[in-house]
Amino acid sequence: AWISSFETSIADNIFQSPGLYVNIFGEVIAYSWEDLTDGSINIPINIDEIGIKIEGNVWTGTNIFGSWELADNCDNWSIDNSRIFGEYGFSNTINSDWTDQGFAPCNNSFHIYCIENEFIP
């Protein structure tokens, strides 16, 4: 999942591919890790794992660089409380808001982004 905690960032947990990041239809989201983390993406990440279009907020805890954002992030993603906050993105945008839109109470039910590491035989 594209999610960071105060223990580790997604950038530390995923192969930073020099190749393409695509959705399940083969549409290019980013041309490389550098492109994925440069502040914008090519198309919104708004297709779920079975091809259904979604629109809404996405828990990320992650800034545009793939790093943990300075926040509690729902107490390291372990608490569901309206007075605790976590960082989220928005699935229907291509600017930095795709991963770093703001903070919301942790009792919200948001999507998460799933990223598959590149397969190298």
N, CA, C and O atoms as a GROMACS GRO file, in nm:
protein
  484
    1ALA      N    1   0.084  -0.119   0.000
    1ALA     CA    2   0.000   0.000   0.000
    1ALA      C    3   0.088   0.124   0.000
    1ALA      O    4   0.198   0.124   0.056
    2TRP      N    5   0.040   0.229  -0.063
    2TRP     CA    6   0.109   0.359  -0.063
    2TRP      C    7   0.070   0.428   0.068
    2TRP      O    8  -0.020   0.512   0.071
    3ILE      N    9   0.141   0.390   0.174
    3ILE     CA   10   0.109   0.445   0.305
    3ILE      C   11   0.236   0.450   0.389
    3ILE      O   12   0.318   0.357   0.386
    4SER      N   13   0.251   0.559   0.463
    4SER     CA   14   0.368   0.576   0.547
    4SER      C   15   0.324   0.593   0.692
    4SER      O   16   0.213   0.638   0.721
    5SER      N   17   0.414   0.555   0.781
    5SER     CA   18   0.391   0.573   0.924
    5SER      C   19   0.513   0.643   0.982
    5SER      O   20   0.610   0.668   0.910
    6PHE      N   21   0.508   0.676   1.111
    6PHE     CA   22   0.625   0.742   1.168
    6PHE      C   23   0.740   0.645   1.190
    6PHE      O   24   0.849   0.687   1.230
    7GLU      N   25   0.719   0.519   1.165
    7GLU     CA   26   0.827   0.421   1.171
    7GLU      C   27   0.898   0.405   1.038
    7GLU      O   28   1.018   0.379   1.033
    8THR      N   29   0.822   0.420   0.928
    8THR     CA   30   0.881   0.398   0.797
    8THR      C   31   0.800   0.468   0.688
    8THR      O   32   0.678   0.484   0.701
    9SER      N   33   0.867   0.508   0.584
    9SER     CA   34   0.804   0.572   0.469
    9SER      C   35   0.786   0.470   0.357
    9SER      O   36   0.858   0.371   0.351
   10ILE      N   37   0.690   0.496   0.270
   10ILE     CA   38   0.672   0.408   0.154
   10ILE      C   39   0.800   0.403   0.071
   10ILE      O   40   0.831   0.300   0.011
   11ALA      N   41   0.873   0.513   0.066
   11ALA     CA   42   0.998   0.517  -0.011
   11ALA      C   43   1.099   0.415   0.040
   11ALA      O   44   1.186   0.371  -0.034
   12ASP      N   45   1.088   0.377   0.167
   12ASP     CA   46   1.178   0.278   0.226
   12ASP      C   47   1.128   0.135   0.205
   12ASP      O   48   1.202   0.040   0.227
   13ASN      N   49   1.003   0.120   0.162
   13ASN     CA   50   0.940  -0.012   0.155
   13ASN      C   51   0.906  -0.060   0.015
   13ASN      O   52   0.845  -0.166   0.000
   14ILE      N   53   0.942   0.016  -0.086
   14ILE     CA   54   0.904  -0.020  -0.221
   14ILE      C   55   1.024  -0.003  -0.313
   14ILE      O   56   1.106   0.087  -0.295
   15PHE      N   57   1.034  -0.090  -0.409
   15PHE     CA   58   1.137  -0.076  -0.511
   15PHE      C   59   1.109   0.051  -0.590
   15PHE      O   60   1.000   0.067  -0.646
   16GLN      N   61   1.204   0.140  -0.594
   16GLN     CA   62   1.187   0.268  -0.665
   16GLN      C   63   1.221   0.247  -0.812
   16GLN      O   64   1.334   0.269  -0.856
   17SER      N   65   1.121   0.203  -0.884
   17SER     CA   66   1.139   0.158  -1.022
   17SER      C   67   1.181   0.271  -1.116
   17SER      O   68   1.124   0.380  -1.112
   18PRO      N   69   1.279   0.243  -1.201
   18PRO     CA   70   1.310   0.337  -1.308
   18PRO      C   71   1.213   0.322  -1.424
   18PRO      O   72   1.217   0.397  -1.522
   19GLY      N   73   1.125   0.222  -1.413
   19GLY     CA   74   1.027   0.194  -1.518
   19GLY      C   75   0.892   0.252  -1.488
   19GLY      O   76   0.875   0.332  -1.396
   20LEU      N   77   0.794   0.210  -1.565
   20LEU     CA   78   0.660   0.265  -1.561
   20LEU      C   79   0.581   0.223  -1.437
   20LEU      O   80   0.598   0.114  -1.384
   21TYR      N   81   0.495   0.314  -1.393
   21TYR     CA   82   0.390   0.285  -1.296
   21TYR      C   83   0.259   0.297  -1.374
   21TYR      O   84   0.227   0.404  -1.426
   22VAL      N   85   0.184   0.188  -1.383
   22VAL     CA   86   0.063   0.185  -1.465
   22VAL      C   87  -0.055   0.135  -1.382
   22VAL      O   88  -0.037   0.071  -1.279
   23ASN      N   89  -0.176   0.166  -1.429
   23ASN     CA   90  -0.294   0.110  -1.365
   23ASN      C   91  -0.324  -0.026  -1.430
   23ASN      O   92  -0.250  -0.071  -1.516
   24ILE      N   93  -0.432  -0.090  -1.388
   24ILE     CA   94  -0.459  -0.225  -1.438
   24ILE      C   95  -0.493  -0.229  -1.586
   24ILE      O   96  -0.495  -0.336  -1.647
   25PHE      N   97  -0.520  -0.114  -1.646
   25PHE     CA   98  -0.547  -0.106  -1.790
   25PHE      C   99  -0.422  -0.071  -1.870
   25PHE      O  100  -0.428  -0.056  -1.992
   26GLY      N  101  -0.308  -0.057  -1.802
   26GLY     CA  102  -0.183  -0.025  -1.869
   26GLY      C  103  -0.163   0.123  -1.895
   26GLY      O  104  -0.067   0.162  -1.963
   27GLU      N  105  -0.252   0.207  -1.844
   27GLU     CA  106  -0.237   0.352  -1.861
   27GLU      C  107  -0.128   0.402  -1.767
   27GLU      O  108  -0.122   0.365  -1.650
   28VAL      N  109  -0.041   0.487  -1.820
   28VAL     CA  110   0.077   0.532  -1.745
   28VAL      C  111   0.040   0.637  -1.640
   28VAL      O  112  -0.007   0.746  -1.674
   29ILE      N  113   0.063   0.603  -1.516
   29ILE     CA  114   0.047   0.697  -1.404
   29ILE      C  115   0.173   0.782  -1.392
   29ILE      O  116   0.166   0.903  -1.376
   30ALA      N  117   0.288   0.716  -1.400
   30ALA     CA  118   0.418   0.784  -1.394
   30ALA      C  119   0.520   0.702  -1.472
   30ALA      O  120   0.507   0.580  -1.483
   31TYR      N  121   0.620   0.768  -1.526
   31TYR     CA  122   0.720   0.702  -1.608
   31TYR      C  123   0.836   0.643  -1.529
   31TYR      O  124   0.918   0.568  -1.583
   32SER      N  125   0.844   0.678  -1.400
   32SER     CA  126   0.951   0.627  -1.313
   32SER      C  127   0.920   0.670  -1.170
   32SER      O  128   0.826   0.746  -1.146
   33TRP      N  129   1.001   0.622  -1.075
   33TRP     CA  130   0.986   0.666  -0.936
   33TRP      C  131   1.004   0.818  -0.928
   33TRP      O  132   0.930   0.886  -0.858
   34GLU      N  133   1.103   0.870  -1.001
   34GLU     CA  134   1.126   1.014  -1.000
   34GLU      C  135   1.004   1.090  -1.050
   34GLU      O  136   0.969   1.195  -0.996
   35ASP      N  137   0.938   1.037  -1.153
   35ASP     CA  138   0.818   1.100  -1.206
   35ASP      C  139   0.702   1.087  -1.108
   35ASP      O  140   0.622   1.180  -1.093
   36LEU      N  141   0.692   0.974  -1.041
   36LEU     CA  142   0.585   0.951  -0.944
   36LEU      C  143   0.595   1.048  -0.827
   36LEU      O  144   0.494   1.089  -0.770
   37THR      N  145   0.717   1.085  -0.791
   37THR     CA  146   0.740   1.166  -0.672
   37THR      C  147   0.788   1.307  -0.703
   37THR      O  148   0.858   1.369  -0.622
   38ASP      N  149   0.750   1.360  -0.819
   38ASP     CA  150   0.793   1.496  -0.855
   38ASP      C  151   0.686   1.602  -0.833
   38ASP      O  152   0.705   1.717  -0.871
   39GLY      N  153   0.575   1.565  -0.773
   39GLY     CA  154   0.471   1.663  -0.743
   39GLY      C  155   0.348   1.652  -0.830
   39GLY      O  156   0.247   1.718  -0.803
   40SER      N  157   0.354   1.570  -0.935
   40SER     CA  158   0.235   1.546  -1.016
   40SER      C  159   0.246   1.410  -1.082
   40SER      O  160   0.355   1.354  -1.096
   41ILE      N  161   0.131   1.358  -1.122
   41ILE     CA  162   0.127   1.231  -1.194
   41ILE      C  163   0.054   1.254  -1.326
   41ILE      O  164  -0.009   1.358  -1.344
   42ASN      N  165   0.063   1.160  -1.417
   42ASN     CA  166   0.006   1.177  -1.551
   42ASN      C  167  -0.146   1.164  -1.556
   42ASN      O  168  -0.213   1.239  -1.627
   43ILE      N  169  -0.199   1.068  -1.482
   43ILE     CA  170  -0.344   1.047  -1.476
   43ILE      C  171  -0.382   1.020  -1.331
   43ILE      O  172  -0.298   0.975  -1.252
   44PRO      N  173  -0.506   1.045  -1.295
   44PRO     CA  174  -0.549   1.016  -1.158
   44PRO      C  175  -0.541   0.866  -1.128
   44PRO      O  176  -0.558   0.782  -1.217
   45ILE      N  177  -0.516   0.833  -1.003
   45ILE     CA  178  -0.521   0.694  -0.958
   45ILE      C  179  -0.661   0.672  -0.903
   45ILE      O  180  -0.685   0.680  -0.782
   46ASN      N  181  -0.753   0.645  -0.995
   46ASN     CA  182  -0.893   0.637  -0.956
   46ASN      C  183  -0.964   0.512  -1.012
   46ASN      O  184  -1.084   0.513  -1.036
   47ILE      N  185  -0.887   0.408  -1.030
   47ILE     CA  186  -0.940   0.279  -1.074
   47ILE      C  187  -0.905   0.176  -0.966
   47ILE      O  188  -0.789   0.166  -0.927
   48ASP      N  189  -1.002   0.102  -0.920
   48ASP     CA  190  -0.972   0.003  -0.816
   48ASP      C  191  -0.915  -0.124  -0.877
   48ASP      O  192  -0.892  -0.131  -0.998
   49GLU      N  193  -0.893  -0.224  -0.794
   49GLU     CA  194  -0.823  -0.346  -0.837
   49GLU      C  195  -0.902  -0.431  -0.936
   49GLU      O  196  -0.846  -0.521  -0.998
   50ILE      N  197  -1.031  -0.404  -0.951
   50ILE     CA  198  -1.109  -0.480  -1.049
   50ILE      C  199  -1.158  -0.392  -1.164
   50ILE      O  200  -1.239  -0.435  -1.246
   51GLY      N  201  -1.107  -0.268  -1.171
   51GLY     CA  202  -1.137  -0.182  -1.284
   51GLY      C  203  -1.253  -0.086  -1.266
   51GLY      O  204  -1.295  -0.021  -1.362
   52ILE      N  205  -1.305  -0.076  -1.146
   52ILE     CA  206  -1.416   0.016  -1.120
   52ILE      C  207  -1.360   0.152  -1.082
   52ILE      O  208  -1.270   0.164  -1.000
   53LYS      N  209  -1.415   0.256  -1.145
   53LYS     CA  210  -1.370   0.392  -1.116
   53LYS      C  211  -1.418   0.432  -0.977
   53LYS      O  212  -1.534   0.413  -0.941
   54ILE      N  213  -1.327   0.489  -0.900
   54ILE     CA  214  -1.359   0.539  -0.767
   54ILE      C  215  -1.323   0.687  -0.762
   54ILE      O  216  -1.241   0.735  -0.841
   55GLU      N  217  -1.383   0.757  -0.671
   55GLU     CA  218  -1.348   0.896  -0.648
   55GLU      C  219  -1.362   0.921  -0.500
   55GLU      O  220  -1.466   0.892  -0.441
   56GLY      N  221  -1.258   0.973  -0.441
   56GLY     CA  222  -1.268   1.002  -0.300
   56GLY      C  223  -1.132   1.015  -0.235
   56GLY      O  224  -1.028   1.014  -0.301
   57ASN      N  225  -1.137   1.028  -0.105
   57ASN     CA  226  -1.015   1.044  -0.027
   57ASN      C  227  -0.946   0.910  -0.007
   57ASN      O  228  -1.009   0.804  -0.007
   58VAL      N  229  -0.814   0.919   0.009
   58VAL     CA  230  -0.729   0.800   0.020
   58VAL      C  231  -0.630   0.823   0.134
   58VAL      O  232  -0.556   0.922   0.132
   59TRP      N  233  -0.628   0.734   0.231
   59TRP     CA  234  -0.528   0.745   0.338
   59TRP      C  235  -0.389   0.724   0.278
   59TRP      O  236  -0.368   0.629   0.203
   60THR      N  237  -0.294   0.811   0.311
   60THR     CA  238  -0.158   0.796   0.258
   60THR      C  239  -0.050   0.813   0.365
   60THR      O  240   0.043   0.732   0.372
   61GLY      N  241  -0.062   0.916   0.448
   61GLY     CA  242   0.044   0.946   0.544
   61GLY      C  243   0.174   0.982   0.474
   61GLY      O  244   0.281   0.975   0.535
   62THR      N  245   0.165   1.022   0.347
   62THR     CA  246   0.283   1.031   0.262
   62THR      C  247   0.284   1.162   0.184
   62THR      O  248   0.183   1.202   0.125
   63ASN      N  249   0.399   1.230   0.185
   63ASN     CA  250   0.411   1.351   0.105
   63ASN      C  251   0.447   1.316  -0.039
   63ASN      O  252   0.457   1.198  -0.074
   64ILE      N  253   0.466   1.417  -0.123
   64ILE     CA  254   0.490   1.392  -0.266
   64ILE      C  255   0.621   1.320  -0.292
   64ILE      O  256   0.639   1.265  -0.401
   65PHE      N  257   0.712   1.319  -0.197
   65PHE     CA  258   0.842   1.254  -0.215
   65PHE      C  259   0.842   1.108  -0.174
   65PHE      O  260   0.944   1.040  -0.185
   66GLY      N  261   0.727   1.058  -0.127
   66GLY     CA  262   0.718   0.920  -0.081
   66GLY      C  263   0.763   0.903   0.062
   66GLY      O  264   0.792   0.791   0.105
   67SER      N  265   0.770   1.013   0.135
   67SER     CA  266   0.818   1.010   0.273
   67SER      C  267   0.705   1.034   0.372
   67SER      O  268   0.602   1.093   0.339
   68TRP      N  269   0.728   0.988   0.492
   68TRP     CA  270   0.636   1.009   0.602
   68TRP      C  271   0.616   1.158   0.623
   68TRP      O  272   0.712   1.235   0.625
   69GLU      N  273   0.492   1.198   0.638
   69GLU     CA  274   0.459   1.337   0.666
   69GLU      C  275   0.457   1.355   0.818
   69GLU      O  276   0.416   1.265   0.891
   70LEU      N  277   0.500   1.469   0.863
   70LEU     CA  278   0.508   1.495   1.006
   70LEU      C  279   0.368   1.504   1.066
   70LEU      O  280   0.311   1.613   1.078
   71ALA      N  281   0.317   1.391   1.102
   71ALA     CA  282   0.184   1.383   1.163
   71ALA      C  283   0.171   1.252   1.237
   71ALA      O  284   0.249   1.160   1.216
   72ASP      N  285   0.074   1.245   1.324
   72ASP     CA  286   0.050   1.121   1.398
   72ASP      C  287  -0.002   1.010   1.309
   72ASP      O  288   0.018   0.892   1.338
   73ASN      N  289  -0.069   1.047   1.201
   73ASN     CA  290  -0.128   0.948   1.109
   73ASN      C  291  -0.203   0.840   1.184
   73ASN      O  292  -0.170   0.722   1.182
   74CYS      N  293  -0.307   0.888   1.252
   74CYS     CA  294  -0.397   0.798   1.325
   74CYS      C  295  -0.321   0.709   1.423
   74CYS      O  296  -0.346   0.589   1.434
   75ASP      N  297  -0.226   0.773   1.494
   75ASP     CA  298  -0.142   0.701   1.589
   75ASP      C  299  -0.079   0.579   1.524
   75ASP      O  300  -0.092   0.466   1.571
   76ASN      N  301  -0.010   0.608   1.414
   76ASN     CA  302   0.058   0.503   1.337
   76ASN      C  303  -0.041   0.403   1.278
   76ASN      O  304  -0.014   0.283   1.274
   77TRP      N  305  -0.155   0.455   1.234
   77TRP     CA  306  -0.262   0.378   1.170
   77TRP      C  307  -0.320   0.271   1.262
   77TRP      O  308  -0.357   0.163   1.218
   78SER      N  309  -0.327   0.303   1.391
   78SER     CA  310  -0.378   0.204   1.486
   78SER      C  311  -0.502   0.251   1.561
   78SER      O  312  -0.552   0.179   1.647
   79ILE      N  313  -0.552   0.370   1.530
   79ILE     CA  314  -0.663   0.423   1.608
   79ILE      C  315  -0.771   0.482   1.518
   79ILE      O  316  -0.741   0.542   1.414
   80ASP      N  317  -0.894   0.465   1.556
   80ASP     CA  318  -1.010   0.518   1.486
   80ASP      C  319  -1.078   0.617   1.581
   80ASP      O  320  -1.160   0.578   1.664
   81ASN      N  321  -1.042   0.745   1.568
   81ASN     CA  322  -1.087   0.845   1.664
   81ASN      C  323  -1.106   0.977   1.592
   81ASN      O  324  -1.022   1.016   1.512
   82SER      N  325  -1.214   1.045   1.620
   82SER     CA  326  -1.245   1.171   1.551
   82SER      C  327  -1.157   1.287   1.596
   82SER      O  328  -1.157   1.392   1.533
   83ARG      N  329  -1.081   1.269   1.705
   83ARG     CA  330  -0.992   1.377   1.753
   83ARG      C  331  -0.847   1.355   1.713
   83ARG      O  332  -0.762   1.439   1.741
   84ILE      N  333  -0.818   1.244   1.648
   84ILE     CA  334  -0.684   1.214   1.598
   84ILE      C  335  -0.690   1.226   1.446
   84ILE      O  336  -0.792   1.194   1.386
   85PHE      N  337  -0.581   1.271   1.385
   85PHE     CA  338  -0.582   1.297   1.241
   85PHE      C  339  -0.478   1.217   1.165
   85PHE      O  340  -0.375   1.178   1.221
   86GLY      N  341  -0.506   1.194   1.038
   86GLY     CA  342  -0.412   1.128   0.948
   86GLY      C  343  -0.409   1.202   0.816
   86GLY      O  344  -0.504   1.272   0.780
   87GLU      N  345  -0.300   1.186   0.744
   87GLU     CA  346  -0.284   1.252   0.615
   87GLU      C  347  -0.352   1.171   0.506
   87GLU      O  348  -0.348   1.048   0.507
   88TYR      N  349  -0.414   1.241   0.412
   88TYR     CA  350  -0.483   1.175   0.303
   88TYR      C  351  -0.456   1.246   0.171
   88TYR      O  352  -0.411   1.360   0.167
   89GLY      N  353  -0.485   1.175   0.063
   89GLY     CA  354  -0.480   1.232  -0.070
   89GLY      C  355  -0.618   1.221  -0.134
   89GLY      O  356  -0.713   1.176  -0.070
   90PHE      N  357  -0.627   1.263  -0.259
   90PHE     CA  358  -0.754   1.258  -0.332
   90PHE      C  359  -0.733   1.184  -0.463
   90PHE      O  360  -0.642   1.217  -0.539
   91SER      N  361  -0.818   1.086  -0.489
   91SER     CA  362  -0.797   0.994  -0.602
   91SER      C  363  -0.826   1.054  -0.739
   91SER      O  364  -0.794   0.991  -0.840
   92ASN      N  365  -0.885   1.169  -0.747
   92ASN     CA  366  -0.926   1.220  -0.877
   92ASN      C  367  -0.848   1.346  -0.918
   92ASN      O  368  -0.903   1.436  -0.981
   93THR      N  369  -0.721   1.351  -0.881
   93THR     CA  370  -0.639   1.466  -0.916
   93THR      C  371  -0.502   1.418  -0.962
   93THR      O  372  -0.461   1.306  -0.934
   94ILE      N  373  -0.430   1.506  -1.032
   94ILE     CA  374  -0.296   1.469  -1.078
   94ILE      C  375  -0.188   1.559  -1.018
   94ILE      O  376  -0.070   1.537  -1.042
   95ASN      N  377  -0.227   1.660  -0.940
   95ASN     CA  378  -0.125   1.741  -0.873
   95ASN      C  379  -0.087   1.674  -0.741
   95ASN      O  380  -0.126   1.560  -0.717
   96SER      N  381  -0.012   1.741  -0.658
   96SER     CA  382   0.038   1.681  -0.534
   96SER      C  383  -0.074   1.634  -0.441
   96SER      O  384  -0.049   1.555  -0.350
   97ASP      N  385  -0.196   1.682  -0.462
   97ASP     CA  386  -0.308   1.640  -0.378
   97ASP      C  387  -0.339   1.491  -0.391
   97ASP      O  388  -0.411   1.436  -0.307
   98TRP      N  389  -0.287   1.424  -0.493
   98TRP     CA  390  -0.315   1.281  -0.506
   98TRP      C  391  -0.265   1.205  -0.383
   98TRP      O  392  -0.321   1.102  -0.347
   99THR      N  393  -0.159   1.256  -0.319
   99THR     CA  394  -0.104   1.191  -0.200
   99THR      C  395  -0.101   1.281  -0.077
   99THR      O  396  -0.094   1.231   0.035
  100ASP      N  397  -0.106   1.411  -0.096
  100ASP     CA  398  -0.084   1.506   0.014
  100ASP      C  399  -0.186   1.620   0.007
  100ASP      O  400  -0.150   1.734  -0.022
  101GLN      N  401  -0.312   1.588   0.034
  101GLN     CA  402  -0.416   1.689   0.027
  101GLN      C  403  -0.440   1.758   0.160
  101GLN      O  404  -0.472   1.876   0.164
  102GLY      N  405  -0.425   1.685   0.268
  102GLY     CA  406  -0.449   1.744   0.399
  102GLY      C  407  -0.463   1.638   0.506
  102GLY      O  408  -0.418   1.525   0.489
  103PHE      N  409  -0.526   1.676   0.616
  103PHE     CA  410  -0.544   1.587   0.730
  103PHE      C  411  -0.692   1.575   0.763
  103PHE      O  412  -0.767   1.672   0.753
  104ALA      N  413  -0.733   1.456   0.802
  104ALA     CA  414  -0.873   1.430   0.834
  104ALA      C  415  -0.881   1.344   0.960
  104ALA      O  416  -0.787   1.272   0.993
  105PRO      N  417  -0.993   1.352   1.031
  105PRO     CA  418  -1.012   1.268   1.149
  105PRO      C  419  -1.003   1.120   1.112
  105PRO      O  420  -1.048   1.078   1.005
  106CYS      N  421  -0.946   1.043   1.200
  106CYS     CA  422  -0.918   0.902   1.174
  106CYS      C  423  -1.041   0.812   1.173
  106CYS      O  424  -1.031   0.695   1.136
  107ASN      N  425  -1.154   0.864   1.212
  107ASN     CA  426  -1.274   0.780   1.209
  107ASN      C  427  -1.339   0.781   1.070
  107ASN      O  428  -1.448   0.726   1.054
  108ASN      N  429  -1.275   0.842   0.971
  108ASN     CA  430  -1.324   0.838   0.833
  108ASN      C  431  -1.286   0.706   0.767
  108ASN      O  432  -1.183   0.647   0.797
  109SER      N  433  -1.369   0.662   0.678
  109SER     CA  434  -1.342   0.541   0.600
  109SER      C  435  -1.299   0.584   0.460
  109SER      O  436  -1.382   0.619   0.377
  110PHE      N  437  -1.168   0.582   0.436
  110PHE     CA  438  -1.111   0.623   0.308
  110PHE      C  439  -1.052   0.502   0.236
  110PHE      O  440  -1.030   0.397   0.296
  111HIS      N  441  -1.027   0.518   0.107
  111HIS     CA  442  -0.959   0.416   0.028
  111HIS      C  443  -0.811   0.413   0.065
  111HIS      O  444  -0.763   0.498   0.140
  112ILE      N  445  -0.738   0.314   0.012
  112ILE     CA  446  -0.592   0.315   0.014
  112ILE      C  447  -0.544   0.282  -0.127
  112ILE      O  448  -0.612   0.212  -0.202
  113TYR      N  449  -0.426   0.333  -0.162
  113TYR     CA  450  -0.365   0.300  -0.291
  113TYR      C  451  -0.285   0.172  -0.274
  113TYR      O  452  -0.212   0.156  -0.176
  114CYS      N  453  -0.297   0.081  -0.370
  114CYS     CA  454  -0.216  -0.039  -0.371
  114CYS      C  455  -0.117  -0.030  -0.486
  114CYS      O  456  -0.154   0.004  -0.599
  115ILE      N  457   0.008  -0.060  -0.457
  115ILE     CA  458   0.114  -0.054  -0.558
  115ILE      C  459   0.185  -0.188  -0.557
  115ILE      O  460   0.225  -0.238  -0.452
  116GLU      N  461   0.199  -0.244  -0.674
  116GLU     CA  462   0.271  -0.370  -0.687
  116GLU      C  463   0.414  -0.341  -0.726
  116GLU      O  464   0.440  -0.263  -0.818
  117ASN      N  465   0.507  -0.401  -0.656
  117ASN     CA  466   0.646  -0.386  -0.693
  117ASN      C  467   0.671  -0.446  -0.830
  117ASN      O  468   0.605  -0.542  -0.870
  118GLU      N  469   0.765  -0.390  -0.900
  118GLU     CA  470   0.802  -0.439  -1.033
  118GLU      C  471   0.859  -0.581  -1.022
  118GLU      O  472   0.939  -0.610  -0.933
  119PHE      N  473   0.816  -0.666  -1.110
  119PHE     CA  474   0.866  -0.803  -1.113
  119PHE      C  475   0.990  -0.809  -1.200
  119PHE      O  476   0.987  -0.774  -1.318
  120ILE      N  477   1.099  -0.852  -1.141
  120ILE     CA  478   1.224  -0.868  -1.215
  120ILE      C  479   1.268  -1.011  -1.196
  120ILE      O  480   1.307  -1.050  -1.086
  121PRO      N  481   1.263  -1.093  -1.305
  121PRO     CA  482   1.298  -1.235  -1.292
  121PRO      C  483   1.446  -1.256  -1.262
  121PRO      O  484   1.491  -1.370  -1.248
   0.00000   0.00000   0.00000
